């Protein structure tokens, strides 16, 4: 408790010096209640209104709180400042979710498609599109997007996880082991087989 209290004091001191200190805001996530965090994030955005990462983070905070309209406005502001970088990608992605939540599936699909154009890391967006189609009972389109999400997500597994599986495969081949059980077999054994080239 003593170290946590000291950490909180340090983050709050950093915010007194620079209210827009994004890292201090993020650090306080573990030490403050929701009401305190809302005030801290709002002050940070007020102090540094051009900080797109902070705008996006506050948007996700409002989304998590169920305040989709406040979240949507922050994501739109993030995009208005720059519509072609990583924060625009994540903001378009989040807007897709906001509009899906609000039942505006056409706008949701439009936002997800804009996000697709900004990244090679497409599995999140394919998953969002799948959920959008599923909510409209477009099961065939949803299934296609779910499959795309799984296949494209394969390339973005944690490098450590991928490396461990490849090391395991090498050991098993060296010892001529035919059967193995794994506690964390990825999302599907088929995708694990594909990654390992078997």
C-alpha positions in Angstrom: 0.0 0.0 0.0 2.9 2.4 0.8 4.5 2.0 -2.6 1.2 2.3 -4.4 0.5 5.5 -2.5 3.9 6.9 -3.4 3.3 6.0 -7.1 0.0 7.8 -7.1 1.6 10.9 -5.5 4.3 10.9 -8.1 1.8 10.7 -11.0 -0.3 13.5 -9.5 2.8 15.6 -9.0 3.7 15.0 -12.7 0.2 16.2 -13.7 0.5 19.3 -11.6 3.7 20.2 -13.5 2.1 19.2 -16.9 -1.6 18.5 -16.8 -1.4 16.9 -20.3 1.2 14.3 -19.3 -0.3 11.3 -20.9 1.9 8.7 -19.2 0.9 10.1 -15.8 -2.7 9.8 -16.8 -2.3 6.2 -17.8 -0.3 5.4 -14.7 -3.1 6.6 -12.5 -5.5 4.0 -14.0 -4.5 1.6 -11.3 -4.8 4.0 -8.4 -7.9 6.1 -9.0 -11.6 5.4 -9.2 -13.7 6.1 -12.3 -14.9 9.6 -11.2 -11.3 10.7 -10.4 -10.0 9.3 -13.7 -12.7 11.1 -15.7 -11.6 14.5 -14.2 -7.9 13.7 -14.7 -8.4 12.7 -18.4 -10.7 15.6 -19.1 -8.1 18.1 -17.6 -5.3 16.4 -19.6 -7.3 16.8 -22.9 -8.1 20.4 -22.0 -4.4 21.1 -21.4 -3.2 19.3 -24.6 -6.2 19.3 -27.0 -4.0 18.3 -29.9 -2.7 15.1 -28.2 -4.5 12.5 -30.4 -3.4 9.5 -28.3 -4.9 11.2 -25.3 -8.1 12.1 -27.1 -8.4 8.5 -28.3 -7.7 7.1 -24.8 -10.4 9.3 -23.2 -12.7 8.2 -26.0 -12.1 4.5 -25.1 -12.6 5.4 -21.4 -16.1 6.9 -22.2 -16.8 3.9 -24.5 -16.1 1.5 -21.6 -18.3 3.6 -19.3 -21.1 3.2 -21.8 -21.1 6.9 -22.9 -20.9 6.1 -26.6 -21.8 9.6 -27.8 -19.0 11.3 -25.8 -16.6 8.6 -27.1 -17.8 9.1 -30.7 -17.1 12.9 -30.5 -13.6 12.3 -29.2 -12.8 9.7 -31.9 -14.1 12.1 -34.6 -11.9 14.9 -33.1 -8.9 12.6 -33.3 -9.6 11.9 -36.9 -10.2 15.6 -37.7 -6.7 16.4 -36.5 -5.1 13.7 -38.8 -7.0 11.1 -40.7 -4.1 9.0 -41.9 -2.1 7.6 -39.0 -2.3 4.9 -36.3 -4.6 7.0 -34.1 -6.9 7.6 -37.1 -6.9 3.8 -37.6 -7.8 3.1 -34.0 -10.4 5.9 -34.0 -12.1 4.7 -37.2 -12.1 1.2 -35.7 -13.6 2.5 -32.4 -16.2 4.5 -34.4 -17.2 1.3 -36.2 -18.0 -0.1 -32.8 -19.8 3.0 -31.6 -22.1 3.1 -34.6 -22.7 -0.7 -34.4 -23.7 -0.2 -30.7 -26.1 2.6 -31.8 -27.6 0.4 -34.5 -26.3 2.4 -37.4 -24.8 -0.5 -39.3 -24.2 1.3 -42.5 -22.1 4.0 -40.8 -20.4 1.2 -38.7 -19.4 -0.6 -41.9 -18.1 2.6 -43.4 -15.9 3.3 -40.4 -14.5 -0.2 -40.4 -13.7 0.0 -44.1 -11.9 3.3 -43.6 -9.8 1.6 -40.8 -9.0 -1.2 -43.2 -7.3 1.3 -45.6 -5.0 2.5 -42.8 -3.3 -0.7 -41.6 -1.8 -4.0 -42.5 -3.0 -5.3 -39.1 -6.5 -6.0 -40.3 -7.7 -8.8 -38.0 -9.3 -6.4 -35.5 -11.3 -4.7 -38.3 -12.4 -7.9 -39.9 -13.7 -9.0 -36.5 -15.5 -5.7 -36.1 -17.1 -6.1 -39.6 -18.0 -9.7 -38.7 -19.8 -8.4 -35.6 -21.5 -5.7 -37.6 -22.8 -8.3 -40.2 -23.8 -10.7 -37.4 -25.9 -8.0 -35.7 -27.8 -7.6 -39.0 -28.3 -11.4 -39.4 -26.0 -11.4 -42.5 -24.5 -14.7 -41.4 -22.7 -15.5 -44.6 -20.9 -12.1 -44.7 -20.2 -12.4 -41.0 -18.6 -15.9 -41.5 -16.4 -14.6 -44.3 -15.1 -11.7 -42.1 -14.6 -14.0 -39.1 -12.5 -16.3 -41.2 -10.5 -13.3 -42.5 -10.0 -12.1 -39.0 -8.6 -15.5 -37.9 -6.3 -15.8 -40.9 -5.0 -12.3 -40.8 -4.6 -12.4 -37.0 -2.2 -15.4 -37.4 0.5 -13.0 -38.6 0.1 -10.8 -35.5 0.6 -13.3 -32.8 3.0 -12.2 -30.1 6.5 -12.8 -31.4 7.4 -14.6 -28.2 4.5 -17.0 -28.5 5.3 -17.7 -32.2 8.9 -18.2 -31.3 8.0 -20.6 -28.5 5.8 -22.7 -30.8 8.6 -22.9 -33.4 11.1 -23.9 -30.7 8.7 -26.5 -29.4 8.2 -27.9 -32.9 12.0 -28.2 -33.4 12.4 -30.1 -30.1 9.5 -32.4 -30.9 11.0 -33.2 -34.3 14.4 -33.8 -32.8 13.0 -36.2 -30.2 10.6 -37.8 -32.8 7.5 -37.0 -30.6 4.3 -37.7 -32.6 1.7 -36.4 -30.2 1.7 -33.4 -27.9 -0.8 -31.5 -25.8 -0.6 -27.8 -25.4 -2.5 -25.6 -22.9 -2.5 -22.6 -25.2 -3.1 -24.0 -28.7 -3.8 -20.5 -30.2 -7.3 -19.9 -31.5 -7.5 -23.1 -33.5 -5.3 -26.1 -34.1 -5.7 -25.5 -37.8 -4.1 -22.1 -37.6 -1.3 -23.5 -35.4 -0.6 -26.1 -38.1 -0.5 -23.4 -40.7 1.9 -21.3 -38.7 4.2 -24.3 -38.2 3.9 -25.3 -41.8 2.5 -28.8 -41.1 
